[in-house]
Amino acid sequence: MSLESPHSLLNEYLQEFAHEIGIICALEAGGKIDSKEAYSQVKAKWKELKAKKKELFPKIDQVG
């Protein structure tokens, strides 16, 4: 089990997400993938990030 706080882990996940999105954007801008593929990949990465957040902070998603 990790000794890092949930907030630290979320920060790492956010940094990883930003890095991956940057790569996807660069691939799209460079013509290596089309905009639909880029959108699909970004959407998938967003879903992954949301799932990780929900694992770290399950009660926050239930409020409201």
PDB file with SEQRES, HELIX, SHEET and CRYST1 records, atoms N, CA, C and O in Angstrom:
SEQRES   1 A   64  MET SER LEU GLU SER PRO HIS SER LEU LEU ASN GLU TYR          
SEQRES   2 A   64  LEU GLN GLU PHE ALA HIS GLU ILE GLY ILE ILE CYS ALA          
SEQRES   3 A   64  LEU GLU ALA GLY GLY LYS ILE ASP SER LYS GLU ALA TYR          
SEQRES   4 A   64  SER GLN VAL LYS ALA LYS TRP LYS GLU LEU LYS ALA LYS          
SEQRES   5 A   64  LYS LYS GLU LEU PHE PRO LYS ILE ASP GLN VAL GLY              
HELIX    1 AA1 PRO A    6  ALA A   29  1                                  24    
HELIX    2 AA2 SER A   35  LEU A   56  1                                  22    
HELIX    3 AA3 PRO A   58  GLN A   62  1                                   5    
CRYST1    1.000    1.000    1.000  90.00  90.00  90.00 P 1           1          
ATOM      1  N   MET A   1       0.840  -1.186   0.000  1.00  0.00           N  
ATOM      2  CA  MET A   1       0.000   0.000   0.000  1.00  0.00           C  
ATOM      3  C   MET A   1       0.883   1.246   0.000  1.00  0.00           C  
ATOM      4  O   MET A   1       1.926   1.284   0.652  1.00  0.00           O  
ATOM      5  N   SER A   2       0.459   2.231  -0.720  1.00  0.00           N  
ATOM      6  CA  SER A   2       1.227   3.462  -0.851  1.00  0.00           C  
ATOM      7  C   SER A   2       1.119   4.303   0.416  1.00  0.00           C  
ATOM      8  O   SER A   2       0.074   4.350   1.064  1.00  0.00           O  
ATOM      9  N   LEU A   3       2.215   4.961   0.751  1.00  0.00           N  
ATOM     10  CA  LEU A   3       2.221   5.844   1.907  1.00  0.00           C  
ATOM     11  C   LEU A   3       1.864   7.273   1.524  1.00  0.00           C  
ATOM     12  O   LEU A   3       1.779   8.145   2.389  1.00  0.00           O  
ATOM     13  N   GLU A   4       1.656   7.514   0.248  1.00  0.00           N  
ATOM     14  CA  GLU A   4       1.318   8.855  -0.212  1.00  0.00           C  
ATOM     15  C   GLU A   4      -0.131   9.183   0.133  1.00  0.00           C  
ATOM     16  O   GLU A   4      -0.992   8.305   0.181  1.00  0.00           O  
ATOM     17  N   SER A   5      -0.373  10.456   0.370  1.00  0.00           N  
ATOM     18  CA  SER A   5      -1.740  10.881   0.660  1.00  0.00           C  
ATOM     19  C   SER A   5      -2.570  10.827  -0.622  1.00  0.00           C  
ATOM     20  O   SER A   5      -2.021  10.874  -1.723  1.00  0.00           O  
ATOM     21  N   PRO A   6      -3.881  10.729  -0.478  1.00  0.00           N  
ATOM     22  CA  PRO A   6      -4.737  10.735  -1.670  1.00  0.00           C  
ATOM     23  C   PRO A   6      -4.543  11.991  -2.521  1.00  0.00           C  
ATOM     24  O   PRO A   6      -4.610  11.931  -3.749  1.00  0.00           O  
ATOM     25  N   HIS A   7      -4.305  13.118  -1.866  1.00  0.00           N  
ATOM     26  CA  HIS A   7      -4.107  14.361  -2.619  1.00  0.00           C  
ATOM     27  C   HIS A   7      -2.816  14.315  -3.433  1.00  0.00           C  
ATOM     28  O   HIS A   7      -2.770  14.805  -4.561  1.00  0.00           O  
ATOM     29  N   SER A   8      -1.773  13.728  -2.862  1.00  0.00           N  
ATOM     30  CA  SER A   8      -0.512  13.586  -3.597  1.00  0.00           C  
ATOM     31  C   SER A   8      -0.681  12.656  -4.790  1.00  0.00           C  
ATOM     32  O   SER A   8      -0.169  12.919  -5.878  1.00  0.00           O  
ATOM     33  N   LEU A   9      -1.404  11.573  -4.570  1.00  0.00           N  
ATOM     34  CA  LEU A   9      -1.646  10.640  -5.668  1.00  0.00           C  
ATOM     35  C   LEU A   9      -2.472  11.297  -6.768  1.00  0.00           C  
ATOM     36  O   LEU A   9      -2.191  11.122  -7.953  1.00  0.00           O  
ATOM     37  N   LEU A  10      -3.487  12.049  -6.370  1.00  0.00           N  
ATOM     38  CA  LEU A  10      -4.305  12.733  -7.373  1.00  0.00           C  
ATOM     39  C   LEU A  10      -3.452  13.719  -8.163  1.00  0.00           C  
ATOM     40  O   LEU A  10      -3.612  13.850  -9.377  1.00  0.00           O  
ATOM     41  N   ASN A  11      -2.560  14.402  -7.486  1.00  0.00           N  
ATOM     42  CA  ASN A  11      -1.661  15.325  -8.174  1.00  0.00           C  
ATOM     43  C   ASN A  11      -0.812  14.580  -9.207  1.00  0.00           C  
ATOM     44  O   ASN A  11      -0.634  15.057 -10.328  1.00  0.00           O  
ATOM     45  N   GLU A  12      -0.295  13.422  -8.833  1.00  0.00           N  
ATOM     46  CA  GLU A  12       0.480  12.615  -9.784  1.00  0.00           C  
ATOM     47  C   GLU A  12      -0.379  12.205 -10.972  1.00  0.00           C  
ATOM     48  O   GLU A  12       0.063  12.272 -12.119  1.00  0.00           O  
ATOM     49  N   TYR A  13      -1.599  11.782 -10.695  1.00  0.00           N  
ATOM     50  CA  TYR A  13      -2.508  11.377 -11.770  1.00  0.00           C  
ATOM     51  C   TYR A  13      -2.820  12.554 -12.694  1.00  0.00           C  
ATOM     52  O   TYR A  13      -2.906  12.385 -13.911  1.00  0.00           O  
ATOM     53  N   LEU A  14      -2.987  13.735 -12.121  1.00  0.00           N  
ATOM     54  CA  LEU A  14      -3.255  14.924 -12.935  1.00  0.00           C  
ATOM     55  C   LEU A  14      -2.058  15.271 -13.817  1.00  0.00           C  
ATOM     56  O   LEU A  14      -2.222  15.643 -14.978  1.00  0.00           O  
ATOM     57  N   GLN A  15      -0.865  15.147 -13.264  1.00  0.00           N  
ATOM     58  CA  GLN A  15       0.333  15.423 -14.054  1.00  0.00           C  
ATOM     59  C   GLN A  15       0.476  14.419 -15.195  1.00  0.00           C  
ATOM     60  O   GLN A  15       0.816  14.788 -16.319  1.00  0.00           O  
ATOM     61  N   GLU A  16       0.214  13.156 -14.898  1.00  0.00           N  
ATOM     62  CA  GLU A  16       0.275  12.117 -15.926  1.00  0.00           C  
ATOM     63  C   GLU A  16      -0.774  12.385 -17.012  1.00  0.00           C  
ATOM     64  O   GLU A  16      -0.491  12.257 -18.203  1.00  0.00           O  
ATOM     65  N   PHE A  17      -1.977  12.756 -16.589  1.00  0.00           N  
ATOM     66  CA  PHE A  17      -3.050  13.074 -17.525  1.00  0.00           C  
ATOM     67  C   PHE A  17      -2.630  14.226 -18.438  1.00  0.00           C  
ATOM     68  O   PHE A  17      -2.786  14.147 -19.657  1.00  0.00           O  
ATOM     69  N   ALA A  18      -2.105  15.280 -17.851  1.00  0.00           N  
ATOM     70  CA  ALA A  18      -1.687  16.442 -18.640  1.00  0.00           C  
ATOM     71  C   ALA A  18      -0.604  16.066 -19.645  1.00  0.00           C  
ATOM     72  O   ALA A  18      -0.621  16.523 -20.787  1.00  0.00           O  
ATOM     73  N   HIS A  19       0.324  15.244 -19.219  1.00  0.00           N  
ATOM     74  CA  HIS A  19       1.396  14.801 -20.116  1.00  0.00           C  
ATOM     75  C   HIS A  19       0.823  13.999 -21.291  1.00  0.00           C  
ATOM     76  O   HIS A  19       1.185  14.225 -22.445  1.00  0.00           O  
ATOM     77  N   GLU A  20      -0.066  13.071 -20.979  1.00  0.00           N  
ATOM     78  CA  GLU A  20      -0.658  12.236 -22.026  1.00  0.00           C  
ATOM     79  C   GLU A  20      -1.508  13.066 -22.985  1.00  0.00           C  
ATOM     80  O   GLU A  20      -1.496  12.822 -24.192  1.00  0.00           O  
ATOM     81  N   ILE A  21      -2.238  14.035 -22.462  1.00  0.00           N  
ATOM     82  CA  ILE A  21      -3.050  14.900 -23.318  1.00  0.00           C  
ATOM     83  C   ILE A  21      -2.142  15.724 -24.227  1.00  0.00           C  
ATOM     84  O   ILE A  21      -2.456  15.938 -25.398  1.00  0.00           O  
ATOM     85  N   GLY A  22      -1.025  16.181 -23.687  1.00  0.00           N  
ATOM     86  CA  GLY A  22      -0.059  16.915 -24.501  1.00  0.00           C  
ATOM     87  C   GLY A  22       0.453  16.085 -25.668  1.00  0.00           C  
ATOM     88  O   GLY A  22       0.602  16.584 -26.783  1.00  0.00           O  
ATOM     89  N   ILE A  23       0.716  14.824 -25.401  1.00  0.00           N  
ATOM     90  CA  ILE A  23       1.181  13.927 -26.465  1.00  0.00           C  
ATOM     91  C   ILE A  23       0.092  13.739 -27.518  1.00  0.00           C  
ATOM     92  O   ILE A  23       0.359  13.799 -28.719  1.00  0.00           O  
ATOM     93  N   ILE A  24      -1.125  13.512 -27.061  1.00  0.00           N  
ATOM     94  CA  ILE A  24      -2.244  13.332 -27.997  1.00  0.00           C  
ATOM     95  C   ILE A  24      -2.416  14.578 -28.859  1.00  0.00           C  
ATOM     96  O   ILE A  24      -2.602  14.476 -30.072  1.00  0.00           O  
ATOM     97  N   CYS A  25      -2.355  15.741 -28.241  1.00  0.00           N  
ATOM     98  CA  CYS A  25      -2.498  16.996 -28.995  1.00  0.00           C  
ATOM     99  C   CYS A  25      -1.373  17.166 -30.010  1.00  0.00           C  
ATOM    100  O   CYS A  25      -1.603  17.618 -31.131  1.00  0.00           O  
ATOM    101  N   ALA A  26      -0.171  16.808 -29.616  1.00  0.00           N  
ATOM    102  CA  ALA A  26       0.966  16.915 -30.532  1.00  0.00           C  
ATOM    103  C   ALA A  26       0.802  15.959 -31.712  1.00  0.00           C  
ATOM    104  O   ALA A  26       1.106  16.314 -32.851  1.00  0.00           O  
ATOM    105  N   LEU A  27       0.327  14.765 -31.440  1.00  0.00           N  
ATOM    106  CA  LEU A  27       0.095  13.807 -32.526  1.00  0.00           C  
ATOM    107  C   LEU A  27      -0.960  14.324 -33.498  1.00  0.00           C  
ATOM    108  O   LEU A  27      -0.824  14.185 -34.713  1.00  0.00           O  
ATOM    109  N   GLU A  28      -2.003  14.914 -32.950  1.00  0.00           N  
ATOM    110  CA  GLU A  28      -3.066  15.459 -33.804  1.00  0.00           C  
ATOM    111  C   GLU A  28      -2.553  16.660 -34.597  1.00  0.00           C  
ATOM    112  O   GLU A  28      -2.815  16.780 -35.794  1.00  0.00           O  
ATOM    113  N   ALA A  29      -1.830  17.537 -33.929  1.00  0.00           N  
ATOM    114  CA  ALA A  29      -1.296  18.726 -34.604  1.00  0.00           C  
ATOM    115  C   ALA A  29      -0.293  18.343 -35.693  1.00  0.00           C  
ATOM    116  O   ALA A  29      -0.181  19.022 -36.713  1.00  0.00           O  
ATOM    117  N   GLY A  30       0.427  17.262 -35.465  1.00  0.00           N  
ATOM    118  CA  GLY A  30       1.411  16.806 -36.438  1.00  0.00           C  
ATOM    119  C   GLY A  30       0.834  15.935 -37.539  1.00  0.00           C  
ATOM    120  O   GLY A  30       1.560  15.475 -38.421  1.00  0.00           O  
ATOM    121  N   GLY A  31      -0.463  15.711 -37.488  1.00  0.00           N  
ATOM    122  CA  GLY A  31      -1.108  14.931 -38.531  1.00  0.00           C  
ATOM    123  C   GLY A  31      -0.951  13.428 -38.386  1.00  0.00           C  
ATOM    124  O   GLY A  31      -1.261  12.681 -39.314  1.00  0.00           O  
ATOM    125  N   LYS A  32      -0.479  12.978 -37.241  1.00  0.00           N  
ATOM    126  CA  LYS A  32      -0.293  11.534 -37.035  1.00  0.00           C  
ATOM    127  C   LYS A  32      -1.611  10.836 -36.708  1.00  0.00           C  
ATOM    128  O   LYS A  32      -1.792   9.657 -37.016  1.00  0.00           O  
ATOM    129  N   ILE A  33      -2.531  11.574 -36.081  1.00  0.00           N  
ATOM    130  CA  ILE A  33      -3.878  11.056 -35.830  1.00  0.00           C  
ATOM    131  C   ILE A  33      -4.868  12.159 -36.193  1.00  0.00           C  
ATOM    132  O   ILE A  33      -4.538  13.344 -36.145  1.00  0.00           O  
ATOM    133  N   ASP A  34      -6.080  11.757 -36.554  1.00  0.00           N  
ATOM    134  CA  ASP A  34      -7.074  12.779 -36.898  1.00  0.00           C  
ATOM    135  C   ASP A  34      -7.774  13.283 -35.634  1.00  0.00           C  
ATOM    136  O   ASP A  34      -7.593  12.736 -34.546  1.00  0.00           O  
ATOM    137  N   SER A  35      -8.565  14.319 -35.801  1.00  0.00           N  
ATOM    138  CA  SER A  35      -9.187  14.959 -34.639  1.00  0.00           C  
ATOM    139  C   SER A  35     -10.177  14.038 -33.932  1.00  0.00           C  
ATOM    140  O   SER A  35     -10.326  14.115 -32.712  1.00  0.00           O  
ATOM    141  N   LYS A  36     -10.848  13.178 -34.673  1.00  0.00           N  
ATOM    142  CA  LYS A  36     -11.783  12.241 -34.040  1.00  0.00           C  
ATOM    143  C   LYS A  36     -11.043  11.251 -33.148  1.00  0.00           C  
ATOM    144  O   LYS A  36     -11.492  10.934 -32.047  1.00  0.00           O  
ATOM    145  N   GLU A  37      -9.913  10.770 -33.634  1.00  0.00           N  
ATOM    146  CA  GLU A  37      -9.108   9.843 -32.838  1.00  0.00           C  
ATOM    147  C   GLU A  37      -8.551  10.550 -31.605  1.00  0.00           C  
ATOM    148  O   GLU A  37      -8.535   9.981 -30.513  1.00  0.00           O  
ATOM    149  N   ALA A  38      -8.100  11.777 -31.778  1.00  0.00           N  
ATOM    150  CA  ALA A  38      -7.581  12.549 -30.647  1.00  0.00           C  
ATOM    151  C   ALA A  38      -8.674  12.739 -29.603  1.00  0.00           C  
ATOM    152  O   ALA A  38      -8.439  12.559 -28.408  1.00  0.00           O  
ATOM    153  N   TYR A  39      -9.859  13.102 -30.055  1.00  0.00           N  
ATOM    154  CA  TYR A  39     -10.980  13.290 -29.131  1.00  0.00           C  
ATOM    155  C   TYR A  39     -11.285  11.996 -28.383  1.00  0.00           C  
ATOM    156  O   TYR A  39     -11.504  12.008 -27.172  1.00  0.00           O  
ATOM    157  N   SER A  40     -11.297  10.899 -29.099  1.00  0.00           N  
ATOM    158  CA  SER A  40     -11.582   9.604 -28.490  1.00  0.00           C  
ATOM    159  C   SER A  40     -10.545   9.256 -27.421  1.00  0.00           C  
ATOM    160  O   SER A  40     -10.885   8.767 -26.344  1.00  0.00           O  
ATOM    161  N   GLN A  41      -9.291   9.513 -27.734  1.00  0.00           N  
ATOM    162  CA  GLN A  41      -8.228   9.217 -26.771  1.00  0.00           C  
ATOM    163  C   GLN A  41      -8.309  10.128 -25.549  1.00  0.00           C  
ATOM    164  O   GLN A  41      -8.118   9.678 -24.419  1.00  0.00           O  
ATOM    165  N   VAL A  42      -8.591  11.401 -25.776  1.00  0.00           N  
ATOM    166  CA  VAL A  42      -8.719  12.340 -24.659  1.00  0.00           C  
ATOM    167  C   VAL A  42      -9.893  11.935 -23.773  1.00  0.00           C  
ATOM    168  O   VAL A  42      -9.794  11.960 -22.546  1.00  0.00           O  
ATOM    169  N   LYS A  43     -10.990  11.568 -24.396  1.00  0.00           N  
ATOM    170  CA  LYS A  43     -12.167  11.145 -23.636  1.00  0.00           C  
ATOM    171  C   LYS A  43     -11.854   9.909 -22.788  1.00  0.00           C  
ATOM    172  O   LYS A  43     -12.276   9.825 -21.634  1.00  0.00           O  
ATOM    173  N   ALA A  44     -11.128   8.966 -23.347  1.00  0.00           N  
ATOM    174  CA  ALA A  44     -10.753   7.756 -22.611  1.00  0.00           C  
ATOM    175  C   ALA A  44      -9.834   8.096 -21.436  1.00  0.00           C  
ATOM    176  O   ALA A  44      -9.992   7.554 -20.342  1.00  0.00           O  
ATOM    177  N   LYS A  45      -8.886   8.986 -21.666  1.00  0.00           N  
ATOM    178  CA  LYS A  45      -7.979   9.399 -20.586  1.00  0.00           C  
ATOM    179  C   LYS A  45      -8.753  10.120 -19.485  1.00  0.00           C  
ATOM    180  O   LYS A  45      -8.464   9.941 -18.302  1.00  0.00           O  
ATOM    181  N   TRP A  46      -9.739  10.935 -19.874  1.00  0.00           N  
ATOM    182  CA  TRP A  46     -10.561  11.646 -18.895  1.00  0.00           C  
ATOM    183  C   TRP A  46     -11.344  10.648 -18.036  1.00  0.00           C  
ATOM    184  O   TRP A  46     -11.439  10.812 -16.820  1.00  0.00           O  
ATOM    185  N   LYS A  47     -11.897   9.622 -18.667  1.00  0.00           N  
ATOM    186  CA  LYS A  47     -12.637   8.603 -17.918  1.00  0.00           C  
ATOM    187  C   LYS A  47     -11.720   7.878 -16.941  1.00  0.00           C  
ATOM    188  O   LYS A  47     -12.116   7.582 -15.814  1.00  0.00           O  
ATOM    189  N   GLU A  48     -10.497   7.595 -17.371  1.00  0.00           N  
ATOM    190  CA  GLU A  48      -9.528   6.949 -16.483  1.00  0.00           C  
ATOM    191  C   GLU A  48      -9.230   7.838 -15.278  1.00  0.00           C  
ATOM    192  O   GLU A  48      -9.188   7.366 -14.142  1.00  0.00           O  
ATOM    193  N   LEU A  49      -9.026   9.122 -15.539  1.00  0.00           N  
ATOM    194  CA  LEU A  49      -8.727  10.055 -14.456  1.00  0.00           C  
ATOM    195  C   LEU A  49      -9.898  10.142 -13.479  1.00  0.00           C  
ATOM    196  O   LEU A  49      -9.694  10.142 -12.265  1.00  0.00           O  
ATOM    197  N   LYS A  50     -11.107  10.214 -13.995  1.00  0.00           N  
ATOM    198  CA  LYS A  50     -12.285  10.277 -13.132  1.00  0.00           C  
ATOM    199  C   LYS A  50     -12.401   9.026 -12.262  1.00  0.00           C  
ATOM    200  O   LYS A  50     -12.757   9.112 -11.087  1.00  0.00           O  
ATOM    201  N   ALA A  51     -12.103   7.871 -12.840  1.00  0.00           N  
ATOM    202  CA  ALA A  51     -12.172   6.618 -12.082  1.00  0.00           C  
ATOM    203  C   ALA A  51     -11.129   6.599 -10.963  1.00  0.00           C  
ATOM    204  O   ALA A  51     -11.410   6.152  -9.851  1.00  0.00           O  
ATOM    205  N   LYS A  52      -9.935   7.082 -11.266  1.00  0.00           N  
ATOM    206  CA  LYS A  52      -8.886   7.137 -10.243  1.00  0.00           C  
ATOM    207  C   LYS A  52      -9.283   8.088  -9.117  1.00  0.00           C  
ATOM    208  O   LYS A  52      -9.066   7.794  -7.942  1.00  0.00           O  
ATOM    209  N   LYS A  53      -9.863   9.225  -9.481  1.00  0.00           N  
ATOM    210  CA  LYS A  53     -10.316  10.189  -8.471  1.00  0.00           C  
ATOM    211  C   LYS A  53     -11.390   9.568  -7.592  1.00  0.00           C  
ATOM    212  O   LYS A  53     -11.391   9.740  -6.373  1.00  0.00           O  
ATOM    213  N   LYS A  54     -12.290   8.855  -8.219  1.00  0.00           N  
ATOM    214  CA  LYS A  54     -13.381   8.226  -7.466  1.00  0.00           C  
ATOM    215  C   LYS A  54     -12.839   7.181  -6.491  1.00  0.00           C  
ATOM    216  O   LYS A  54     -13.370   7.026  -5.392  1.00  0.00           O  
ATOM    217  N   GLU A  55     -11.794   6.469  -6.885  1.00  0.00           N  
ATOM    218  CA  GLU A  55     -11.169   5.499  -5.983  1.00  0.00           C  
ATOM    219  C   GLU A  55     -10.537   6.194  -4.783  1.00  0.00           C  
ATOM    220  O   GLU A  55     -10.610   5.696  -3.660  1.00  0.00           O  
ATOM    221  N   LEU A  56      -9.919   7.342  -5.026  1.00  0.00           N  
ATOM    222  CA  LEU A  56      -9.239   8.065  -3.954  1.00  0.00           C  
ATOM    223  C   LEU A  56     -10.208   8.798  -3.034  1.00  0.00           C  
ATOM    224  O   LEU A  56      -9.981   8.889  -1.827  1.00  0.00           O  
ATOM    225  N   PHE A  57     -11.285   9.318  -3.606  1.00  0.00           N  
ATOM    226  CA  PHE A  57     -12.230  10.147  -2.859  1.00  0.00           C  
ATOM    227  C   PHE A  57     -13.665   9.690  -3.126  1.00  0.00           C  
ATOM    228  O   PHE A  57     -14.444  10.438  -3.718  1.00  0.00           O  
ATOM    229  N   PRO A  58     -14.025   8.491  -2.704  1.00  0.00           N  
ATOM    230  CA  PRO A  58     -15.362   7.971  -3.036  1.00  0.00           C  
ATOM    231  C   PRO A  58     -16.506   8.772  -2.428  1.00  0.00           C  
ATOM    232  O   PRO A  58     -17.564   8.875  -3.048  1.00  0.00           O  
ATOM    233  N   LYS A  59     -16.337   9.331  -1.264  1.00  0.00           N  
ATOM    234  CA  LYS A  59     -17.432  10.050  -0.608  1.00  0.00           C  
ATOM    235  C   LYS A  59     -17.716  11.393  -1.263  1.00  0.00           C  
ATOM    236  O   LYS A  59     -18.851  11.869  -1.217  1.00  0.00           O  
ATOM    237  N   ILE A  60     -16.720  12.008  -1.868  1.00  0.00           N  
ATOM    238  CA  ILE A  60     -16.913  13.308  -2.517  1.00  0.00           C  
ATOM    239  C   ILE A  60     -17.903  13.181  -3.670  1.00  0.00           C  
ATOM    240  O   ILE A  60     -18.736  14.064  -3.877  1.00  0.00           O  
ATOM    241  N   ASP A  61     -17.814  12.084  -4.417  1.00  0.00           N  
ATOM    242  CA  ASP A  61     -18.704  11.891  -5.562  1.00  0.00           C  
ATOM    243  C   ASP A  61     -20.142  11.614  -5.140  1.00  0.00           C  
ATOM    244  O   ASP A  61     -21.057  11.749  -5.953  1.00  0.00           O  
ATOM    245  N   GLN A  62     -20.356  11.234  -3.893  1.00  0.00           N  
ATOM    246  CA  GLN A  62     -21.701  10.920  -3.426  1.00  0.00           C  
ATOM    247  C   GLN A  62     -22.405  12.128  -2.827  1.00  0.00           C  
ATOM    248  O   GLN A  62     -23.618  12.093  -2.617  1.00  0.00           O  
ATOM    249  N   VAL A  63     -21.670  13.188  -2.551  1.00  0.00           N  
ATOM    250  CA  VAL A  63     -22.257  14.381  -1.945  1.00  0.00           C  
ATOM    251  C   VAL A  63     -23.038  15.153  -2.997  1.00  0.00           C  
ATOM    252  O   VAL A  63     -22.600  15.286  -4.140  1.00  0.00           O  
ATOM    253  N   GLY A  64     -24.185  15.655  -2.605  1.00  0.00           N  
ATOM    254  CA  GLY A  64     -24.962  16.500  -3.507  1.00  0.00           C  
ATOM    255  C   GLY A  64     -25.993  15.721  -4.165  1.00  0.00           C  
ATOM    256  O   GLY A  64     -26.756  16.258  -4.968  1.00  0.00           O  
TER     257      GLY A  64                                                      
END                                                                             
